Amino acid sequence: WFWLVQHADVGRLTLQLFLVPVLGLILAMVLFRERIGTLEAAGTVIVVLGISLVARESSPAAQPRAVPTAGV
């Protein structure tokens, strides 16, 4: 964790912590053959969509670029 914090943006790293419950649900399905209900599935979709939206907005490629103006 400390190595990651030194080499990456902390905001993006902490965003990934929201995936812990999602991975827990996936492991429960695979290892223990648990059935995921509608509420859990909807929550998983919301978490994954939210993380992808925030990660896309905070990526350097998504930042608006300044348009150079000639002669102003």
PDB file as gemmi writes it, atoms N, CA and C in Angstrom:
CRYST1    1.000    1.000    1.000  90.00  90.00  90.00 P 1                      
ATOM      1  N   TRP A   1       0.831  -1.182   0.000  1.00  0.00           N  
ATOM      2  CA  TRP A   1       0.000   0.000   0.000  1.00  0.00           C  
ATOM      3  C   TRP A   1       0.880   1.251   0.000  1.00  0.00           C  
ATOM      4  N   PHE A   2       1.927   1.256   0.832  1.00  0.00           N  
ATOM      5  CA  PHE A   2       2.785   2.433   0.915  1.00  0.00           C  
ATOM      6  C   PHE A   2       3.521   2.680  -0.397  1.00  0.00           C  
ATOM      7  N   TRP A   3       3.940   1.610  -1.053  1.00  0.00           N  
ATOM      8  CA  TRP A   3       4.595   1.765  -2.350  1.00  0.00           C  
ATOM      9  C   TRP A   3       3.629   2.368  -3.358  1.00  0.00           C  
ATOM     10  N   LEU A   4       2.391   1.888  -3.355  1.00  0.00           N  
ATOM     11  CA  LEU A   4       1.389   2.427  -4.269  1.00  0.00           C  
ATOM     12  C   LEU A   4       1.126   3.904  -3.995  1.00  0.00           C  
ATOM     13  N   VAL A   5       1.043   4.272  -2.731  1.00  0.00           N  
ATOM     14  CA  VAL A   5       0.778   5.664  -2.375  1.00  0.00           C  
ATOM     15  C   VAL A   5       1.918   6.568  -2.850  1.00  0.00           C  
ATOM     16  N   GLN A   6       3.142   6.062  -2.819  1.00  0.00           N  
ATOM     17  CA  GLN A   6       4.275   6.861  -3.272  1.00  0.00           C  
ATOM     18  C   GLN A   6       4.310   7.010  -4.785  1.00  0.00           C  
ATOM     19  N   HIS A   7       3.717   6.080  -5.517  1.00  0.00           N  
ATOM     20  CA  HIS A   7       3.848   6.081  -6.970  1.00  0.00           C  
ATOM     21  C   HIS A   7       2.551   6.366  -7.722  1.00  0.00           C  
ATOM     22  N   ALA A   8       1.475   6.600  -7.017  1.00  0.00           N  
ATOM     23  CA  ALA A   8       0.201   6.843  -7.702  1.00  0.00           C  
ATOM     24  C   ALA A   8      -0.591   7.898  -6.946  1.00  0.00           C  
ATOM     25  N   ASP A   9      -1.648   8.378  -7.571  1.00  0.00           N  
ATOM     26  CA  ASP A   9      -2.528   9.371  -6.967  1.00  0.00           C  
ATOM     27  C   ASP A   9      -3.366   8.706  -5.877  1.00  0.00           C  
ATOM     28  N   VAL A  10      -3.335   9.266  -4.681  1.00  0.00           N  
ATOM     29  CA  VAL A  10      -4.043   8.673  -3.546  1.00  0.00           C  
ATOM     30  C   VAL A  10      -5.550   8.667  -3.775  1.00  0.00           C  
ATOM     31  N   GLY A  11      -6.065   9.694  -4.413  1.00  0.00           N  
ATOM     32  CA  GLY A  11      -7.503   9.744  -4.687  1.00  0.00           C  
ATOM     33  C   GLY A  11      -7.966   8.586  -5.557  1.00  0.00           C  
ATOM     34  N   ARG A  12      -7.173   8.262  -6.573  1.00  0.00           N  
ATOM     35  CA  ARG A  12      -7.532   7.142  -7.442  1.00  0.00           C  
ATOM     36  C   ARG A  12      -7.378   5.808  -6.714  1.00  0.00           C  
ATOM     37  N   LEU A  13      -6.394   5.713  -5.828  1.00  0.00           N  
ATOM     38  CA  LEU A  13      -6.196   4.471  -5.079  1.00  0.00           C  
ATOM     39  C   LEU A  13      -7.350   4.209  -4.114  1.00  0.00           C  
ATOM     40  N   THR A  14      -7.768   5.251  -3.399  1.00  0.00           N  
ATOM     41  CA  THR A  14      -8.855   5.052  -2.446  1.00  0.00           C  
ATOM     42  C   THR A  14     -10.172   4.770  -3.150  1.00  0.00           C  
ATOM     43  N   LEU A  15     -10.289   5.237  -4.372  1.00  0.00           N  
ATOM     44  CA  LEU A  15     -11.484   4.935  -5.150  1.00  0.00           C  
ATOM     45  C   LEU A  15     -11.618   3.427  -5.375  1.00  0.00           C  
ATOM     46  N   GLN A  16     -10.482   2.757  -5.531  1.00  0.00           N  
ATOM     47  CA  GLN A  16     -10.495   1.317  -5.770  1.00  0.00           C  
ATOM     48  C   GLN A  16     -10.946   0.518  -4.545  1.00  0.00           C  
ATOM     49  N   LEU A  17     -10.888   1.122  -3.363  1.00  0.00           N  
ATOM     50  CA  LEU A  17     -11.330   0.414  -2.159  1.00  0.00           C  
ATOM     51  C   LEU A  17     -12.826   0.103  -2.199  1.00  0.00           C  
ATOM     52  N   PHE A  18     -13.587   0.849  -2.998  1.00  0.00           N  
ATOM     53  CA  PHE A  18     -15.016   0.557  -3.118  1.00  0.00           C  
ATOM     54  C   PHE A  18     -15.267  -0.769  -3.833  1.00  0.00           C  
ATOM     55  N   LEU A  19     -14.239  -1.319  -4.462  1.00  0.00           N  
ATOM     56  CA  LEU A  19     -14.388  -2.605  -5.142  1.00  0.00           C  
ATOM     57  C   LEU A  19     -14.277  -3.798  -4.186  1.00  0.00           C  
ATOM     58  N   VAL A  20     -13.865  -3.573  -2.948  1.00  0.00           N  
ATOM     59  CA  VAL A  20     -13.703  -4.673  -1.993  1.00  0.00           C  
ATOM     60  C   VAL A  20     -15.016  -5.441  -1.782  1.00  0.00           C  
ATOM     61  N   PRO A  21     -16.153  -4.780  -1.524  1.00  0.00           N  
ATOM     62  CA  PRO A  21     -17.397  -5.547  -1.369  1.00  0.00           C  
ATOM     63  C   PRO A  21     -17.809  -6.281  -2.649  1.00  0.00           C  
ATOM     64  N   VAL A  22     -17.528  -5.673  -3.795  1.00  0.00           N  
ATOM     65  CA  VAL A  22     -17.867  -6.313  -5.067  1.00  0.00           C  
ATOM     66  C   VAL A  22     -17.054  -7.594  -5.225  1.00  0.00           C  
ATOM     67  N   LEU A  23     -15.761  -7.525  -4.933  1.00  0.00           N  
ATOM     68  CA  LEU A  23     -14.925  -8.720  -5.019  1.00  0.00           C  
ATOM     69  C   LEU A  23     -15.356  -9.766  -3.995  1.00  0.00           C  
ATOM     70  N   GLY A  24     -15.807  -9.320  -2.828  1.00  0.00           N  
ATOM     71  CA  GLY A  24     -16.320 -10.254  -1.824  1.00  0.00           C  
ATOM     72  C   GLY A  24     -17.553 -10.994  -2.321  1.00  0.00           C  
ATOM     73  N   LEU A  25     -18.443 -10.284  -3.000  1.00  0.00           N  
ATOM     74  CA  LEU A  25     -19.622 -10.942  -3.566  1.00  0.00           C  
ATOM     75  C   LEU A  25     -19.240 -11.948  -4.648  1.00  0.00           C  
ATOM     76  N   ILE A  26     -18.279 -11.563  -5.489  1.00  0.00           N  
ATOM     77  CA  ILE A  26     -17.852 -12.462  -6.560  1.00  0.00           C  
ATOM     78  C   ILE A  26     -17.207 -13.713  -5.973  1.00  0.00           C  
ATOM     79  N   LEU A  27     -16.356 -13.542  -4.964  1.00  0.00           N  
ATOM     80  CA  LEU A  27     -15.745 -14.706  -4.319  1.00  0.00           C  
ATOM     81  C   LEU A  27     -16.786 -15.596  -3.647  1.00  0.00           C  
ATOM     82  N   ALA A  28     -17.797 -14.997  -3.027  1.00  0.00           N  
ATOM     83  CA  ALA A  28     -18.867 -15.788  -2.406  1.00  0.00           C  
ATOM     84  C   ALA A  28     -19.622 -16.597  -3.448  1.00  0.00           C  
ATOM     85  N   MET A  29     -19.839 -15.996  -4.622  1.00  0.00           N  
ATOM     86  CA  MET A  29     -20.533 -16.725  -5.692  1.00  0.00           C  
ATOM     87  C   MET A  29     -19.687 -17.891  -6.195  1.00  0.00           C  
ATOM     88  N   VAL A  30     -18.406 -17.644  -6.404  1.00  0.00           N  
ATOM     89  CA  VAL A  30     -17.531 -18.650  -7.005  1.00  0.00           C  
ATOM     90  C   VAL A  30     -17.170 -19.739  -6.002  1.00  0.00           C  
ATOM     91  N   LEU A  31     -16.719 -19.351  -4.820  1.00  0.00           N  
ATOM     92  CA  LEU A  31     -16.201 -20.336  -3.870  1.00  0.00           C  
ATOM     93  C   LEU A  31     -17.283 -21.039  -3.065  1.00  0.00           C  
ATOM     94  N   PHE A  32     -18.309 -20.314  -2.675  1.00  0.00           N  
ATOM     95  CA  PHE A  32     -19.328 -20.874  -1.786  1.00  0.00           C  
ATOM     96  C   PHE A  32     -20.677 -21.075  -2.450  1.00  0.00           C  
ATOM     97  N   ARG A  33     -20.731 -20.817  -3.749  1.00  0.00           N  
ATOM     98  CA  ARG A  33     -21.951 -20.989  -4.534  1.00  0.00           C  
ATOM     99  C   ARG A  33     -23.140 -20.211  -3.946  1.00  0.00           C  
ATOM    100  N   GLU A  34     -22.848 -19.007  -3.449  1.00  0.00           N  
ATOM    101  CA  GLU A  34     -23.900 -18.144  -2.926  1.00  0.00           C  
ATOM    102  C   GLU A  34     -24.699 -17.567  -4.081  1.00  0.00           C  
ATOM    103  N   ARG A  35     -25.958 -17.331  -3.834  1.00  0.00           N  
ATOM    104  CA  ARG A  35     -26.804 -16.686  -4.836  1.00  0.00           C  
ATOM    105  C   ARG A  35     -26.886 -15.209  -4.513  1.00  0.00           C  
ATOM    106  N   ILE A  36     -26.692 -14.396  -5.533  1.00  0.00           N  
ATOM    107  CA  ILE A  36     -26.741 -12.945  -5.372  1.00  0.00           C  
ATOM    108  C   ILE A  36     -28.141 -12.475  -5.722  1.00  0.00           C  
ATOM    109  N   GLY A  37     -28.733 -11.718  -4.813  1.00  0.00           N  
ATOM    110  CA  GLY A  37     -30.073 -11.211  -5.040  1.00  0.00           C  
ATOM    111  C   GLY A  37     -30.081  -9.971  -5.916  1.00  0.00           C  
ATOM    112  N   THR A  38     -31.267  -9.506  -6.194  1.00  0.00           N  
ATOM    113  CA  THR A  38     -31.442  -8.326  -7.043  1.00  0.00           C  
ATOM    114  C   THR A  38     -30.819  -7.091  -6.412  1.00  0.00           C  
ATOM    115  N   LEU A  39     -30.985  -6.930  -5.126  1.00  0.00           N  
ATOM    116  CA  LEU A  39     -30.442  -5.762  -4.435  1.00  0.00           C  
ATOM    117  C   LEU A  39     -28.907  -5.751  -4.480  1.00  0.00           C  
ATOM    118  N   GLU A  40     -28.294  -6.903  -4.255  1.00  0.00           N  
ATOM    119  CA  GLU A  40     -26.835  -6.982  -4.311  1.00  0.00           C  
ATOM    120  C   GLU A  40     -26.325  -6.736  -5.725  1.00  0.00           C  
ATOM    121  N   ALA A  41     -27.016  -7.282  -6.712  1.00  0.00           N  
ATOM    122  CA  ALA A  41     -26.614  -7.080  -8.107  1.00  0.00           C  
ATOM    123  C   ALA A  41     -26.745  -5.614  -8.501  1.00  0.00           C  
ATOM    124  N   ALA A  42     -27.831  -4.973  -8.085  1.00  0.00           N  
ATOM    125  CA  ALA A  42     -28.012  -3.557  -8.394  1.00  0.00           C  
ATOM    126  C   ALA A  42     -26.941  -2.713  -7.710  1.00  0.00           C  
ATOM    127  N   GLY A  43     -26.618  -3.030  -6.473  1.00  0.00           N  
ATOM    128  CA  GLY A  43     -25.561  -2.307  -5.761  1.00  0.00           C  
ATOM    129  C   GLY A  43     -24.209  -2.474  -6.429  1.00  0.00           C  
ATOM    130  N   THR A  44     -23.932  -3.676  -6.899  1.00  0.00           N  
ATOM    131  CA  THR A  44     -22.676  -3.932  -7.601  1.00  0.00           C  
ATOM    132  C   THR A  44     -22.588  -3.123  -8.877  1.00  0.00           C  
ATOM    133  N   VAL A  45     -23.671  -3.065  -9.625  1.00  0.00           N  
ATOM    134  CA  VAL A  45     -23.688  -2.289 -10.870  1.00  0.00           C  
ATOM    135  C   VAL A  45     -23.490  -0.806 -10.573  1.00  0.00           C  
ATOM    136  N   ILE A  46     -24.146  -0.306  -9.539  1.00  0.00           N  
ATOM    137  CA  ILE A  46     -24.014   1.105  -9.183  1.00  0.00           C  
ATOM    138  C   ILE A  46     -22.579   1.426  -8.772  1.00  0.00           C  
ATOM    139  N   VAL A  47     -21.960   0.555  -7.979  1.00  0.00           N  
ATOM    140  CA  VAL A  47     -20.586   0.789  -7.540  1.00  0.00           C  
ATOM    141  C   VAL A  47     -19.629   0.798  -8.724  1.00  0.00           C  
ATOM    142  N   VAL A  48     -19.767  -0.179  -9.612  1.00  0.00           N  
ATOM    143  CA  VAL A  48     -18.865  -0.268 -10.765  1.00  0.00           C  
ATOM    144  C   VAL A  48     -19.069   0.924 -11.703  1.00  0.00           C  
ATOM    145  N   LEU A  49     -20.314   1.310 -11.946  1.00  0.00           N  
ATOM    146  CA  LEU A  49     -20.568   2.479 -12.790  1.00  0.00           C  
ATOM    147  C   LEU A  49     -20.033   3.763 -12.156  1.00  0.00           C  
ATOM    148  N   GLY A  50     -20.228   3.907 -10.871  1.00  0.00           N  
ATOM    149  CA  GLY A  50     -19.741   5.089 -10.180  1.00  0.00           C  
ATOM    150  C   GLY A  50     -18.223   5.193 -10.226  1.00  0.00           C  
ATOM    151  N   ILE A  51     -17.555   4.082  -9.995  1.00  0.00           N  
ATOM    152  CA  ILE A  51     -16.090   4.089 -10.053  1.00  0.00           C  
ATOM    153  C   ILE A  51     -15.610   4.402 -11.454  1.00  0.00           C  
ATOM    154  N   SER A  52     -16.242   3.831 -12.451  1.00  0.00           N  
ATOM    155  CA  SER A  52     -15.795   4.088 -13.824  1.00  0.00           C  
ATOM    156  C   SER A  52     -16.041   5.545 -14.223  1.00  0.00           C  
ATOM    157  N   LEU A  53     -17.155   6.130 -13.789  1.00  0.00           N  
ATOM    158  CA  LEU A  53     -17.423   7.534 -14.109  1.00  0.00           C  
ATOM    159  C   LEU A  53     -16.426   8.471 -13.435  1.00  0.00           C  
ATOM    160  N   VAL A  54     -16.162   8.240 -12.167  1.00  0.00           N  
ATOM    161  CA  VAL A  54     -15.222   9.096 -11.449  1.00  0.00           C  
ATOM    162  C   VAL A  54     -13.809   8.905 -11.982  1.00  0.00           C  
ATOM    163  N   ALA A  55     -13.426   7.680 -12.291  1.00  0.00           N  
ATOM    164  CA  ALA A  55     -12.085   7.431 -12.825  1.00  0.00           C  
ATOM    165  C   ALA A  55     -11.923   8.084 -14.194  1.00  0.00           C  
ATOM    166  N   ARG A  56     -12.960   8.078 -14.998  1.00  0.00           N  
ATOM    167  CA  ARG A  56     -12.889   8.703 -16.314  1.00  0.00           C  
ATOM    168  C   ARG A  56     -12.762  10.220 -16.187  1.00  0.00           C  
ATOM    169  N   GLU A  57     -13.512  10.822 -15.263  1.00  0.00           N  
ATOM    170  CA  GLU A  57     -13.467  12.271 -15.081  1.00  0.00           C  
ATOM    171  C   GLU A  57     -12.144  12.737 -14.498  1.00  0.00           C  
ATOM    172  N   SER A  58     -11.505  11.906 -13.687  1.00  0.00           N  
ATOM    173  CA  SER A  58     -10.269  12.334 -13.040  1.00  0.00           C  
ATOM    174  C   SER A  58      -9.027  11.927 -13.820  1.00  0.00           C  
ATOM    175  N   SER A  59      -9.183  11.266 -14.957  1.00  0.00           N  
ATOM    176  CA  SER A  59      -8.011  10.877 -15.738  1.00  0.00           C  
ATOM    177  C   SER A  59      -7.425  12.094 -16.438  1.00  0.00           C  
ATOM    178  N   PRO A  60      -6.097  12.125 -16.606  1.00  0.00           N  
ATOM    179  CA  PRO A  60      -5.468  13.283 -17.257  1.00  0.00           C  
ATOM    180  C   PRO A  60      -5.967  13.500 -18.690  1.00  0.00           C  
ATOM    181  N   ALA A  61      -6.323  12.451 -19.388  1.00  0.00           N  
ATOM    182  CA  ALA A  61      -6.814  12.598 -20.763  1.00  0.00           C  
ATOM    183  C   ALA A  61      -8.181  13.274 -20.804  1.00  0.00           C  
ATOM    184  N   ALA A  62      -8.944  13.197 -19.720  1.00  0.00           N  
ATOM    185  CA  ALA A  62     -10.284  13.773 -19.699  1.00  0.00           C  
ATOM    186  C   ALA A  62     -10.283  15.247 -19.314  1.00  0.00           C  
ATOM    187  N   GLN A  63      -9.144  15.775 -18.874  1.00  0.00           N  
ATOM    188  CA  GLN A  63      -9.076  17.173 -18.465  1.00  0.00           C  
ATOM    189  C   GLN A  63      -9.148  18.081 -19.694  1.00  0.00           C  
ATOM    190  N   PRO A  64      -9.902  19.175 -19.618  1.00  0.00           N  
ATOM    191  CA  PRO A  64      -9.985  20.088 -20.762  1.00  0.00           C  
ATOM    192  C   PRO A  64      -8.648  20.764 -20.985  1.00  0.00           C  
ATOM    193  N   ARG A  65      -8.321  20.945 -22.252  1.00  0.00           N  
ATOM    194  CA  ARG A  65      -7.070  21.592 -22.602  1.00  0.00           C  
ATOM    195  C   ARG A  65      -7.329  23.058 -22.938  1.00  0.00           C  
ATOM    196  N   ALA A  66      -6.352  23.861 -22.610  1.00  0.00           N  
ATOM    197  CA  ALA A  66      -6.454  25.289 -22.937  1.00  0.00           C  
ATOM    198  C   ALA A  66      -6.243  25.473 -24.419  1.00  0.00           C  
ATOM    199  N   VAL A  67      -7.101  26.262 -25.023  1.00  0.00           N  
ATOM    200  CA  VAL A  67      -7.003  26.522 -26.457  1.00  0.00           C  
ATOM    201  C   VAL A  67      -6.167  27.791 -26.646  1.00  0.00           C  
ATOM    202  N   PRO A  68      -5.058  27.680 -27.355  1.00  0.00           N  
ATOM    203  CA  PRO A  68      -4.236  28.885 -27.557  1.00  0.00           C  
ATOM    204  C   PRO A  68      -4.956  29.881 -28.446  1.00  0.00           C  
ATOM    205  N   THR A  69      -4.860  31.138 -28.087  1.00  0.00           N  
ATOM    206  CA  THR A  69      -5.471  32.191 -28.885  1.00  0.00           C  
ATOM    207  C   THR A  69      -4.367  33.013 -29.532  1.00  0.00           C  
ATOM    208  N   ALA A  70      -4.484  33.237 -30.786  1.00  0.00           N  
ATOM    209  CA  ALA A  70      -3.452  33.973 -31.527  1.00  0.00           C  
ATOM    210  C   ALA A  70      -3.744  35.470 -31.462  1.00  0.00           C  
ATOM    211  N   GLY A  71      -2.747  36.245 -31.077  1.00  0.00           N  
ATOM    212  CA  GLY A  71      -2.844  37.684 -31.121  1.00  0.00           C  
ATOM    213  C   GLY A  71      -3.678  38.322 -30.027  1.00  0.00           C  
ATOM    214  N   VAL A  72      -4.008  37.589 -28.990  1.00  0.00           N  
ATOM    215  CA  VAL A  72      -4.808  38.185 -27.917  1.00  0.00           C  
ATOM    216  C   VAL A  72      -3.946  38.444 -26.722  1.00  0.00           C  
TER     217      VAL A  72                                                      
END                                                                             
